[in-house]
Amino acid sequence: MGRKRAWSPAAESKLRALYATTPRARLAFLLKRTEKAVKCRATLLGIKRGRTNRWTADEVRILRARYRDEITADIARDLGRKRQSVFIKAKALGLKKSREVLQTMGRIHSQHPKSIATRIKPGAIPPNKGLRRPGWYRGRMRDTQFKKGRPAHEARNYVPIGTEKIDPKRKVLMRKVTDDPSIFPVSRWKPVHVLVWQAAHGAIAAGHICIFKPGMKTFIANEITVDKLEVVSLEEHMRRNTVHNLPAPLPELVLMRGRLNRKLNRLERPHEKQD
């Protein structure tokens, strides 16, 4: 390490005079020192900063004239400000870089020693190669991570197999049939009327659906019997529930409502592609 450069009385005097109102980056440039050195010396001397230096009209004029076609670091150096300060002020003024300057800044950044040092080198070995997860931990990771093979009954909202509930969307009685952790939780529940039909007649053919006969739907498990059920094709099920079975003029009103809802949705989401 090189020897630290001592502070002369003249440099300290300039620091006392300017530190309260001058940006630290500007002071570092004037005193030919780093910002850290300026801050440490001011702390040692008991000098405190005043209100943040505001942008003057001349600085704003220079920024407007140079920002589009020059690198931000050069502008910040000449104004004695940090690059972040220049970025923030330019954004507030609505200034933007030209494409050529952005490309130049990208090339400079890509060739910076810190950027090159952080790149993944060809053939590099991943830092976590050979480590098992979980197993490695840092801080409270081991205490807070899920334990391998946790039984289903340890879940906060666990209910036993055989529990029944009414599905608010499908409007049918559901029964839990398994605790298999490999099955998504929603799929661990089956409609009771489907279970009753399958117990009597076996699996339902593809393209068909088990439903209640008209007027026989119920949410009481003991009342769900095979004689109240039937299996129909999806096509037949659609025909039974189509709006065109409603008396006039209800079908047309339902279609008009759908068109109105679609238009309202497009107005609320203008960024989406219009049909």
N, C-alpha and C positions, 0 to 999 in steps of 0.2 A: 504493500500500500504506500502511496505517496504521502509526503508530509502535508499536514493541513496548513493552509495559508492563513496567516494571522490577520486579524482585522485592525486596520489603521484607525487612528482617531478621526480622520477625514471621512472614512467609509462609515464609521459608526454615527458621525454627525449627520451624514446624508440619510442614513437609515432612520434616525430619529425624526428627521424633518419630513420624510416622505412616506414612512410605513403606514401611518394612519389612514391615508387617502389614496395611495397608489397601489394598483394591483400588484400582487406578489410576483407575478411573472415579469412584469415591467421592471420591478426593482431588481430582480435577479439579472435581467439583461443589462441594466445600467451599472450594477456593481460587479458584473462579470463573475457571478456566483450562482450556485444552484438555488432553487426555491427552498429546498430543505435547509440549506445553510442560512438563508435569510430568515426563515421562520425560527430556527434554533437560536440565532443570535438575538432576534427581537425578544424571544422568551427570556433569554438570559439577562437582557437589559431591562426587562419589565415593560417593554413597549407593547401597547395594545392597538389593535386595528380599529379604525373608525368605520363609518358607514361605507358600504361597497361603492366603489367608484362607478358612477353612471356613465353611460355612453354620451359623448358630446356630439354636437351637430357635425363637426368635422370628421369624427370617427365614423359616424353613420354614412356620411358622404363617401368616404374612402371605401367603406365596406360595400356599398352599392356599386361603386365603380369597378372594384377588383374581384368581388366574390365569384362571379360567373366564370371568369377565365383564368383564375389563379388558384394555386393550392392553398388550402386553409392554413396549413402550418406556417407558410410564408406570411400570410396576412396577420395571423396571430402574433408572430414574432415582431413584425414591424409596429403593431399597435400595442405591444407589451401586454397582451392578454392571453389567456389559455385558449386552446383550440375549442374546448367545450363551450366557452363563453361566446366565441365567434359563431359556432354552430347554432346556439340558442338564439342569438340576435338575428342571424340570417333567416332562421325559420320564422321568427316573429315578423320579419319584414317581407316574408314570402319570396326570398331569393333562392335560386336554384343554380346548380353547377351545369356547365355545358357537358355534352357527351364526351368530348375530347378530354376535358379535365378529369372527369370521373374515371375514364380509362387509364389516364396517367397515374392518378392516385391509387388505382387498383394494382397497377404494375409495381409502384413503389412499395405498397404494403406487402405484396407477395414476395418481394426480394428483401424485406427487412430481416435482419438476423434472428429476431425473436419469432417471426412467422416461420422461417425456415427451421428453427430449432424445435418447434412444436409439431411439425409434420410427422406423420407416421411413415417411417422408412420402409422401403421394400424388404420383405423377409423378416420384419421385426416380429418378435414374439409378444403376443398380448399379455399385459401385466397380470391378468387373472387366469392365465393358462395353468391347468392342473389344480386349481382351487375349486373346492366343492361348495355349492350354495344350497342351503344355508350351511354354515360352519364358520366361515370368516365373518367377523362382526366388528363393529366399531361403535363405541358409545353404548347406547341401549338397544342396538339392533337385535341382539339375541333375545332380549326381554319382550320386545314388541312384535317380532315377526310371528307369523302363523306357525304353529307346531305341526310337523309332518304326521299325517295319519290321525288328525283330530276326529274323534267320534262325532256323528251327527247330533247326538243328544246334548252335546256341549254348546251348540249354537244358542244364541239368546232367544230366538223366536222359534225354537224347535217344538214340533207337535208330533205325537206318535203316529205310526201307520194305522190307518182306519179312521183317522179324523176326517170329518165331513164339513164342507163349507159351501156357500152359494157364490158362484163366480159372478161378479157384478157386470162383467162385459158379455159373457155368453148366456147369462140368465139360466144356468142349469146347476144342479147339485153336483159337487165334486168330492172325490174321496182320495186320500193319500194312499198310494199303493207300494211305495218303496222308499228306502233311505239311501239308496245307492249314490255315493258321492260323485260318480262319473256321469250321472244324469243331471241335466240342468234342473234347478229346483222347480220351475213351473211344470216340467214334464213328469215330475213325480206324482202329479195329481191327474186323475182320470174321471170323466163324467160317469156318474153312477148308472145312468140309463144305458150307456154303452157297455159297461161291465156286466149288467144284467143280460143284455142281448148276447154278448159273447159267451157268457156262461151257458146259455141255452143253445145257441146256434153256431158258435165258433167265430172265427175272424170275419170281419166285414170286407167284402170284395172291394178292390181298388175302384175309385170313381163313384163310390156310393157312400151314404151317410145314414146313421141311425138317428131317428127323430121320434118325438111323441106323435101319436095320432091326434087329429084335430080335437081340441077340447079336453084332452086327457093329461096335459102337462101338470106336474106336481113337483114340490121340493121336499116331500116327505119320503125318506128312503123306503119305508115299509110299503108304501103305496105304488112304488115303481115296479111294475110287473111286465112280463113279456107281452101280454095281451094288449097293453097300452102303447106298444112300440111298433115301429115298422122301419124297414130299410128301403130307401129310395135313391135313385141316381142323382148326382149333382145337378144334372139338367132338369130333372123333374122338380127338384127342390127349388131351383131358381124360378121355374114357371109358376109354382104355387105362391111364391112371395113377390112376384113382379108387381110393380105399381100399376100395370095395365089391367090388373084384375079389380082395381078399385072403381067405383062408379064415377061417371063423368060429373063434373069436370076435374076431379081430384088428380088423375094422372098428369094432366097438363100443368096443374098448379105445382105438383111435386117436381116436374122437370124444370119449370120456370124458377123455382126456388134454388135448384142446383146450379142453374146458369148464373143466377144472381150471386150466389155464394162464391162461385169461381171468379167472377169479376171483382168482387170485394177483396178476395185474397190476392189478386194481381195488383190491386191498388195499394194494399198494405205491404206488398213485397215487390216494388218496382224493379229491383235488380234482377229478378228472375226472368227467364226468356218467355216472351209472350207467344201464345199459340197463333 
